[in-house]
């Protein structure tokens, strides 16, 4: 079984991914689209 990442490792790895952030115990991804149709596509 794989070892779990600690908080520092999670922060470091998330910072290398575009749009990903860590807030408390949540891993969040934010994406921006020009409009609703583009987002659905």
mmCIF file of the N, C-alpha and C atoms, coordinates in Angstrom:
data_MODEL
# 
_entry.id   MODEL 
# 
loop_
_atom_site.group_PDB 
_atom_site.id 
_atom_site.type_symbol 
_atom_site.label_atom_id 
_atom_site.label_alt_id 
_atom_site.label_comp_id 
_atom_site.label_asym_id 
_atom_site.label_entity_id 
_atom_site.label_seq_id 
_atom_site.pdbx_PDB_ins_code 
_atom_site.Cartn_x 
_atom_site.Cartn_y 
_atom_site.Cartn_z 
_atom_site.occupancy 
_atom_site.B_iso_or_equiv 
_atom_site.pdbx_formal_charge 
_atom_site.auth_seq_id 
_atom_site.auth_comp_id 
_atom_site.auth_asym_id 
_atom_site.auth_atom_id 
_atom_site.pdbx_PDB_model_num 
ATOM 1   N N  . UNK A 1 1  ? 0.838   -1.174 0.000   1.00 0.00 ? 1  UNK A N  1 
ATOM 2   C CA . UNK A 1 1  ? 0.000   0.000  0.000   1.00 0.00 ? 1  UNK A CA 1 
ATOM 3   C C  . UNK A 1 1  ? 0.890   1.246  0.000   1.00 0.00 ? 1  UNK A C  1 
ATOM 4   N N  . UNK A 1 2  ? 0.482   2.284  -0.714  1.00 0.00 ? 2  UNK A N  1 
ATOM 5   C CA . UNK A 1 2  ? 1.246   3.527  -0.808  1.00 0.00 ? 2  UNK A CA 1 
ATOM 6   C C  . UNK A 1 2  ? 1.143   4.328  0.485   1.00 0.00 ? 2  UNK A C  1 
ATOM 7   N N  . UNK A 1 3  ? 2.216   5.043  0.800   1.00 0.00 ? 3  UNK A N  1 
ATOM 8   C CA . UNK A 1 3  ? 2.215   5.925  1.970   1.00 0.00 ? 3  UNK A CA 1 
ATOM 9   C C  . UNK A 1 3  ? 1.453   7.204  1.644   1.00 0.00 ? 3  UNK A C  1 
ATOM 10  N N  . UNK A 1 4  ? 0.775   7.763  2.655   1.00 0.00 ? 4  UNK A N  1 
ATOM 11  C CA . UNK A 1 4  ? 0.071   9.031  2.483   1.00 0.00 ? 4  UNK A CA 1 
ATOM 12  C C  . UNK A 1 4  ? 1.066   10.184 2.498   1.00 0.00 ? 4  UNK A C  1 
ATOM 13  N N  . UNK A 1 5  ? 0.756   11.232 1.765   1.00 0.00 ? 5  UNK A N  1 
ATOM 14  C CA . UNK A 1 5  ? 1.589   12.433 1.768   1.00 0.00 ? 5  UNK A CA 1 
ATOM 15  C C  . UNK A 1 5  ? 1.307   13.241 3.026   1.00 0.00 ? 5  UNK A C  1 
ATOM 16  N N  . UNK A 1 6  ? 2.340   13.905 3.545   1.00 0.00 ? 6  UNK A N  1 
ATOM 17  C CA . UNK A 1 6  ? 2.109   14.794 4.680   1.00 0.00 ? 6  UNK A CA 1 
ATOM 18  C C  . UNK A 1 6  ? 1.652   16.154 4.150   1.00 0.00 ? 6  UNK A C  1 
ATOM 19  N N  . UNK A 1 7  ? 1.269   17.065 5.036   1.00 0.00 ? 7  UNK A N  1 
ATOM 20  C CA . UNK A 1 7  ? 0.723   18.366 4.631   1.00 0.00 ? 7  UNK A CA 1 
ATOM 21  C C  . UNK A 1 7  ? 1.694   19.161 3.759   1.00 0.00 ? 7  UNK A C  1 
ATOM 22  N N  . UNK A 1 8  ? 2.965   19.127 4.097   1.00 0.00 ? 8  UNK A N  1 
ATOM 23  C CA . UNK A 1 8  ? 3.961   19.864 3.323   1.00 0.00 ? 8  UNK A CA 1 
ATOM 24  C C  . UNK A 1 8  ? 4.084   19.308 1.913   1.00 0.00 ? 8  UNK A C  1 
ATOM 25  N N  . UNK A 1 9  ? 4.117   17.997 1.788   1.00 0.00 ? 9  UNK A N  1 
ATOM 26  C CA . UNK A 1 9  ? 4.205   17.366 0.471   1.00 0.00 ? 9  UNK A CA 1 
ATOM 27  C C  . UNK A 1 9  ? 2.978   17.674 -0.382  1.00 0.00 ? 9  UNK A C  1 
ATOM 28  N N  . UNK A 1 10 ? 1.815   17.693 0.222   1.00 0.00 ? 10 UNK A N  1 
ATOM 29  C CA . UNK A 1 10 ? 0.585   18.017 -0.494  1.00 0.00 ? 10 UNK A CA 1 
ATOM 30  C C  . UNK A 1 10 ? 0.647   19.447 -1.011  1.00 0.00 ? 10 UNK A C  1 
ATOM 31  N N  . UNK A 1 11 ? 1.055   20.392 -0.155  1.00 0.00 ? 11 UNK A N  1 
ATOM 32  C CA . UNK A 1 11 ? 1.171   21.796 -0.550  1.00 0.00 ? 11 UNK A CA 1 
ATOM 33  C C  . UNK A 1 11 ? 2.170   21.964 -1.702  1.00 0.00 ? 11 UNK A C  1 
ATOM 34  N N  . UNK A 1 12 ? 3.316   21.306 -1.597  1.00 0.00 ? 12 UNK A N  1 
ATOM 35  C CA . UNK A 1 12 ? 4.348   21.411 -2.629  1.00 0.00 ? 12 UNK A CA 1 
ATOM 36  C C  . UNK A 1 12 ? 3.840   20.898 -3.976  1.00 0.00 ? 12 UNK A C  1 
ATOM 37  N N  . UNK A 1 13 ? 3.200   19.758 -3.960  1.00 0.00 ? 13 UNK A N  1 
ATOM 38  C CA . UNK A 1 13 ? 2.729   19.158 -5.214  1.00 0.00 ? 13 UNK A CA 1 
ATOM 39  C C  . UNK A 1 13 ? 1.573   19.934 -5.820  1.00 0.00 ? 13 UNK A C  1 
ATOM 40  N N  . UNK A 1 14 ? 0.665   20.424 -4.987  1.00 0.00 ? 14 UNK A N  1 
ATOM 41  C CA . UNK A 1 14 ? -0.466  21.206 -5.493  1.00 0.00 ? 14 UNK A CA 1 
ATOM 42  C C  . UNK A 1 14 ? 0.020   22.513 -6.106  1.00 0.00 ? 14 UNK A C  1 
ATOM 43  N N  . UNK A 1 15 ? 1.061   23.107 -5.545  1.00 0.00 ? 15 UNK A N  1 
ATOM 44  C CA . UNK A 1 15 ? 1.575   24.379 -6.059  1.00 0.00 ? 15 UNK A CA 1 
ATOM 45  C C  . UNK A 1 15 ? 2.174   24.234 -7.456  1.00 0.00 ? 15 UNK A C  1 
ATOM 46  N N  . UNK A 1 16 ? 2.546   23.028 -7.835  1.00 0.00 ? 16 UNK A N  1 
ATOM 47  C CA . UNK A 1 16 ? 3.121   22.781 -9.159  1.00 0.00 ? 16 UNK A CA 1 
ATOM 48  C C  . UNK A 1 16 ? 2.053   22.544 -10.223 1.00 0.00 ? 16 UNK A C  1 
ATOM 49  N N  . UNK A 1 17 ? 0.796   22.421 -9.809  1.00 0.00 ? 17 UNK A N  1 
ATOM 50  C CA . UNK A 1 17 ? -0.301  22.157 -10.735 1.00 0.00 ? 17 UNK A CA 1 
ATOM 51  C C  . UNK A 1 17 ? -1.125  23.418 -10.950 1.00 0.00 ? 17 UNK A C  1 
ATOM 52  N N  . UNK A 1 18 ? -1.343  23.768 -12.189 1.00 0.00 ? 18 UNK A N  1 
ATOM 53  C CA . UNK A 1 18 ? -2.101  24.969 -12.523 1.00 0.00 ? 18 UNK A CA 1 
ATOM 54  C C  . UNK A 1 18 ? -3.550  24.857 -12.045 1.00 0.00 ? 18 UNK A C  1 
ATOM 55  N N  . UNK A 1 19 ? -3.981  25.855 -11.257 1.00 0.00 ? 19 UNK A N  1 
ATOM 56  C CA . UNK A 1 19 ? -5.359  25.912 -10.796 1.00 0.00 ? 19 UNK A CA 1 
ATOM 57  C C  . UNK A 1 19 ? -5.665  25.123 -9.539  1.00 0.00 ? 19 UNK A C  1 
ATOM 58  N N  . UNK A 1 20 ? -4.712  24.375 -9.006  1.00 0.00 ? 20 UNK A N  1 
ATOM 59  C CA . UNK A 1 20 ? -4.943  23.553 -7.820  1.00 0.00 ? 20 UNK A CA 1 
ATOM 60  C C  . UNK A 1 20 ? -4.431  24.257 -6.573  1.00 0.00 ? 20 UNK A C  1 
ATOM 61  N N  . UNK A 1 21 ? -5.238  24.225 -5.511  1.00 0.00 ? 21 UNK A N  1 
ATOM 62  C CA . UNK A 1 21 ? -4.853  24.804 -4.225  1.00 0.00 ? 21 UNK A CA 1 
ATOM 63  C C  . UNK A 1 21 ? -5.319  23.878 -3.105  1.00 0.00 ? 21 UNK A C  1 
ATOM 64  N N  . UNK A 1 22 ? -4.719  24.062 -1.947  1.00 0.00 ? 22 UNK A N  1 
ATOM 65  C CA . UNK A 1 22 ? -5.128  23.322 -0.754  1.00 0.00 ? 22 UNK A CA 1 
ATOM 66  C C  . UNK A 1 22 ? -5.666  24.338 0.233   1.00 0.00 ? 22 UNK A C  1 
ATOM 67  N N  . UNK A 1 23 ? -6.871  24.101 0.725   1.00 0.00 ? 23 UNK A N  1 
ATOM 68  C CA . UNK A 1 23 ? -7.479  24.978 1.724   1.00 0.00 ? 23 UNK A CA 1 
ATOM 69  C C  . UNK A 1 23 ? -7.992  24.080 2.840   1.00 0.00 ? 23 UNK A C  1 
ATOM 70  N N  . UNK A 1 24 ? -7.279  24.116 3.965   1.00 0.00 ? 24 UNK A N  1 
ATOM 71  C CA . UNK A 1 24 ? -7.628  23.225 5.072   1.00 0.00 ? 24 UNK A CA 1 
ATOM 72  C C  . UNK A 1 24 ? -7.415  21.774 4.653   1.00 0.00 ? 24 UNK A C  1 
ATOM 73  N N  . UNK A 1 25 ? -8.464  20.984 4.733   1.00 0.00 ? 25 UNK A N  1 
ATOM 74  C CA . UNK A 1 25 ? -8.394  19.575 4.345   1.00 0.00 ? 25 UNK A CA 1 
ATOM 75  C C  . UNK A 1 25 ? -8.923  19.335 2.936   1.00 0.00 ? 25 UNK A C  1 
ATOM 76  N N  . UNK A 1 26 ? -9.167  20.442 2.190   1.00 0.00 ? 26 UNK A N  1 
ATOM 77  C CA . UNK A 1 26 ? -9.735  20.323 0.847   1.00 0.00 ? 26 UNK A CA 1 
ATOM 78  C C  . UNK A 1 26 ? -8.681  20.588 -0.224  1.00 0.00 ? 26 UNK A C  1 
ATOM 79  N N  . UNK A 1 27 ? -8.715  19.780 -1.256  1.00 0.00 ? 27 UNK A N  1 
ATOM 80  C CA . UNK A 1 27 ? -7.906  19.990 -2.444  1.00 0.00 ? 27 UNK A CA 1 
ATOM 81  C C  . UNK A 1 27 ? -8.851  20.543 -3.497  1.00 0.00 ? 27 UNK A C  1 
ATOM 82  N N  . UNK A 1 28 ? -8.555  21.764 -3.989  1.00 0.00 ? 28 UNK A N  1 
ATOM 83  C CA . UNK A 1 28 ? -9.485  22.449 -4.884  1.00 0.00 ? 28 UNK A CA 1 
ATOM 84  C C  . UNK A 1 28 ? -8.846  22.707 -6.244  1.00 0.00 ? 28 UNK A C  1 
ATOM 85  N N  . UNK A 1 29 ? -9.684  22.632 -7.267  1.00 0.00 ? 29 UNK A N  1 
ATOM 86  C CA . UNK A 1 29 ? -9.264  22.966 -8.621  1.00 0.00 ? 29 UNK A CA 1 
ATOM 87  C C  . UNK A 1 29 ? -10.206 24.037 -9.157  1.00 0.00 ? 29 UNK A C  1 
ATOM 88  N N  . UNK A 1 30 ? -9.638  25.143 -9.614  1.00 0.00 ? 30 UNK A N  1 
ATOM 89  C CA . UNK A 1 30 ? -10.425 26.245 -10.153 1.00 0.00 ? 30 UNK A CA 1 
ATOM 90  C C  . UNK A 1 30 ? -10.153 26.360 -11.640 1.00 0.00 ? 30 UNK A C  1 
ATOM 91  N N  . UNK A 1 31 ? -11.224 26.393 -12.417 1.00 0.00 ? 31 UNK A N  1 
ATOM 92  C CA . UNK A 1 31 ? -11.116 26.561 -13.866 1.00 0.00 ? 31 UNK A CA 1 
ATOM 93  C C  . UNK A 1 31 ? -11.993 27.738 -14.278 1.00 0.00 ? 31 UNK A C  1 
ATOM 94  N N  . UNK A 1 32 ? -11.479 28.583 -15.149 1.00 0.00 ? 32 UNK A N  1 
ATOM 95  C CA . UNK A 1 32 ? -12.238 29.726 -15.642 1.00 0.00 ? 32 UNK A CA 1 
ATOM 96  C C  . UNK A 1 32 ? -12.499 29.542 -17.130 1.00 0.00 ? 32 UNK A C  1 
ATOM 97  N N  . UNK A 1 33 ? -13.735 29.795 -17.537 1.00 0.00 ? 33 UNK A N  1 
ATOM 98  C CA . UNK A 1 33 ? -14.142 29.676 -18.931 1.00 0.00 ? 33 UNK A CA 1 
ATOM 99  C C  . UNK A 1 33 ? -14.761 30.985 -19.378 1.00 0.00 ? 33 UNK A C  1 
ATOM 100 N N  . UNK A 1 34 ? -14.726 31.234 -20.694 1.00 0.00 ? 34 UNK A N  1 
ATOM 101 C CA . UNK A 1 34 ? -15.269 32.502 -21.195 1.00 0.00 ? 34 UNK A CA 1 
ATOM 102 C C  . UNK A 1 34 ? -16.775 32.581 -21.048 1.00 0.00 ? 34 UNK A C  1 
ATOM 103 N N  . UNK A 1 35 ? -17.475 31.426 -21.103 1.00 0.00 ? 35 UNK A N  1 
ATOM 104 C CA . UNK A 1 35 ? -18.921 31.427 -20.925 1.00 0.00 ? 35 UNK A CA 1 
ATOM 105 C C  . UNK A 1 35 ? -19.399 30.014 -20.569 1.00 0.00 ? 35 UNK A C  1 
ATOM 106 N N  . UNK A 1 36 ? -20.696 29.877 -20.317 1.00 0.00 ? 36 UNK A N  1 
ATOM 107 C CA . UNK A 1 36 ? -21.283 28.611 -19.909 1.00 0.00 ? 36 UNK A CA 1 
ATOM 108 C C  . UNK A 1 36 ? -21.113 27.538 -20.983 1.00 0.00 ? 36 UNK A C  1 
ATOM 109 N N  . UNK A 1 37 ? -21.307 27.907 -22.236 1.00 0.00 ? 37 UNK A N  1 
ATOM 110 C CA . UNK A 1 37 ? -21.191 26.947 -23.344 1.00 0.00 ? 37 UNK A CA 1 
ATOM 111 C C  . UNK A 1 37 ? -19.788 26.383 -23.433 1.00 0.00 ? 37 UNK A C  1 
ATOM 112 N N  . UNK A 1 38 ? -18.794 27.236 -23.282 1.00 0.00 ? 38 UNK A N  1 
ATOM 113 C CA . UNK A 1 38 ? -17.396 26.792 -23.305 1.00 0.00 ? 38 UNK A CA 1 
ATOM 114 C C  . UNK A 1 38 ? -17.118 25.854 -22.131 1.00 0.00 ? 38 UNK A C  1 
ATOM 115 N N  . UNK A 1 39 ? -17.667 26.150 -20.977 1.00 0.00 ? 39 UNK A N  1 
ATOM 116 C CA . UNK A 1 39 ? -17.465 25.302 -19.791 1.00 0.00 ? 39 UNK A CA 1 
ATOM 117 C C  . UNK A 1 39 ? -18.069 23.917 -19.990 1.00 0.00 ? 39 UNK A C  1 
ATOM 118 N N  . UNK A 1 40 ? -19.233 23.845 -20.586 1.00 0.00 ? 40 UNK A N  1 
ATOM 119 C CA . UNK A 1 40 ? -19.899 22.554 -20.810 1.00 0.00 ? 40 UNK A CA 1 
ATOM 120 C C  . UNK A 1 40 ? -19.143 21.728 -21.849 1.00 0.00 ? 40 UNK A C  1 
ATOM 121 N N  . UNK A 1 41 ? -18.607 22.405 -22.855 1.00 0.00 ? 41 UNK A N  1 
ATOM 122 C CA . UNK A 1 41 ? -17.872 21.704 -23.921 1.00 0.00 ? 41 UNK A CA 1 
ATOM 123 C C  . UNK A 1 41 ? -16.625 21.073 -23.340 1.00 0.00 ? 41 UNK A C  1 
# 
